[in-house]
């Protein structure tokens, strides 16, 4: 777990974003689970990430049970369990439900919102040192997303919940669980084995 000052005083949006940036800069790799809904469907997703840009998302239950998506650089590898085939497609960068973009939000939130969003600290709950901060990011210009709301624990700046809307509808509402920073993931364990069907 990453270490830093446990109290953020005063609890302003600038101080929270600065603390988040400092914490996330020390992150090398990550393993976490997202549980909730994505595009209205139940979601239980294991997310693994190794800097600079290797992301693996494994889906459990529901229509996507057994599907694995790996994004590295500009390529997205998708394993379809029904066919046993792994496809390569161009990586998507403008969809919050894309694993790489999702990881960018939860591991590099300050950079994600730096240029294109107005960020507010909309809620603070709990006692100093153990508070939960809720940040609301609204795009400065017309964008795919209406807003992104992220709750963080003050004690370790671990993200707790993520809520995103687009076109007036909720596209993601997840709890971020089993958060493990710098567990020493092996990049080769995240990648999908050949053969691939290249659709780029």
N, C-alpha and C positions, 0 to 999 in steps of 0.2 A: 504494500500500500504506500502511496506517495505521502511524503511528510511535508508539512508547512504549518504556518501559524494557524491555530484552531479558531481564533477570534478575528472577525473582520469588523473594524471600527473606523469611522461610522459605517453602518450597513447601507451604502449607496450603490447605485448600479455601477459606477466607475470602480469602486473598490472591489465589488464582487467580480466584475469582469477581469480586473487585474489579477486577482487571486486565482481565478479559474485559469487564466493564461499561464501563470507561473506554475501551477500544478500540472497542467496538461503538457507543458513543455518537457517535463521530466518523464513522460510516458513513452516507453519503448514498444511495449506490446500489451495486449488486452484480451481478456475473455469475459464475456457477459451474456446474459439472456434478456431478451425482450418478450414480455408476456402481455397480451391485450388484444387489440384489433388493428388490422391494417386494411384500408379500403373496405371496411365493414366486415371483414372476415376474421375469425379467431386466429391469433398468431402466437406461436411459441418458437422463437428463433434463437439459436445459439450463434453469437457473433464473436469472431476471433479476428484480431488485427495485429499486424506487425508493420512498424514503420519501415519505409516511408509510405507505401501504398498497397500493401497486400491485405485483402479483406476476404474472409470466408463467412458465409451465412448458411446455416443448416436448419432446415424447417422440420418441425415435429407436429404430427397431427393435422387434421383438416385435409383440404384438397392438395396441398403442397407437401404432404408428409414424405420425407425422404429426399426432397429436392435439395440440392446444394448449389450455391452460387459463389464463385470465386472471382474477385475483381483484382487485377494487378495491372498497373499502368493504364493503357487505353483499351485493354481487352477484358471481356467478361466471359467466364466459363460457366456454363449451366449444365449440371448433371440432371437428366430426367429419369427418375427411377422406373417409370413404366416401360421405357424403351431401353434403358441402360446406356443411353448415348449422351456424350458430353458435347455441347455446341459451344463454339466461340463466336461472340458477337461484339460489336463496338460497345464500350462501357458507356452507360447513361450517366449524365452529370447534372440533370435538371429535375430529377425526381427524388423527393425525399424518401420514397420507399426503395430506391436503389441502395444496395448495401454500402457502397462506397460513400455516397452522400450522407447516409444515415450515420455512419461511423465518423464522418467529418463533423457532424453536429455534436455528437456526444464526446468526441475527443479533442476537438479544436473549435469550441463554440465561439470564443472571442474572435478568432480569425474569420469564421463563417459569417458572422454578423457585421464585421468591421466596416465594409464598404457599402452594403446594400440594405441594411436594416437600421431602424430606430429601435433601441432596446430600452425597456423600462423595468425597474424592480417593482413588481405589482403586489407582492405579498411577502411578509416575513412572519414566521411562526416559531414559537419556542423561546428558550432561554439562551442568552449569549454563550457562544461556544458550541451550542447544540441546535442552532436554528436551522430552519429550512427556508431557503430563498427561492422565490419563483420569478423567473425572468420572462418577459414577453418581448418577442422580436417581431416587428411589423415592417414589411418592405417599404423602402422610400419611394419606389415607383411600381407601376403595375407589374405583377409577377405571378408565377404559377401558384405560389403559396400566399394565403391571406395572412397567416401569422403562425409563429412557432412559440410554444410555451414550454419552458424547461425548468424543472424543480431540482435544486441541488442541496445536499447536506453540507452545512457549514464546517462540520468537524473534519471532513476529509475531501470536501468539494466533489463528492461522488454524485453523478446525476441519478435522480430517483424516478422521475416521470417525464415523459415527452408527449406533448399534444400538438398536433398540427392540423390546420384546416386549409382547404383549397376550394374555391368556388362556393364558399358557404357551407361546405360539408367537411366533416372530420375524416381525414385520410389516415391518420395515425394517432392512436391513443394507447400508449404502452407504459408498463412499469419496467424499470431497468433493474434487474436482479442479478445475484451471483457475480457481482462486480469484482474482478481480479485484475489489478494493474501489475505489469511487469512480471508475469508468471514464467517467463523464459520459454515462450513458444518457439518451436522449430518451424521456419517458413516452409520447409519441404512437406511437413505434415499437413499444412493448410491447402496446398495445391492439389488439384485433381490430376489423376494419372491419365496418360494417353491411352487410347487414341482419341482424337478430337475430330469433329465435323466443323470446318471453318466456314462461317456464313458472313464474314466481313466483306 
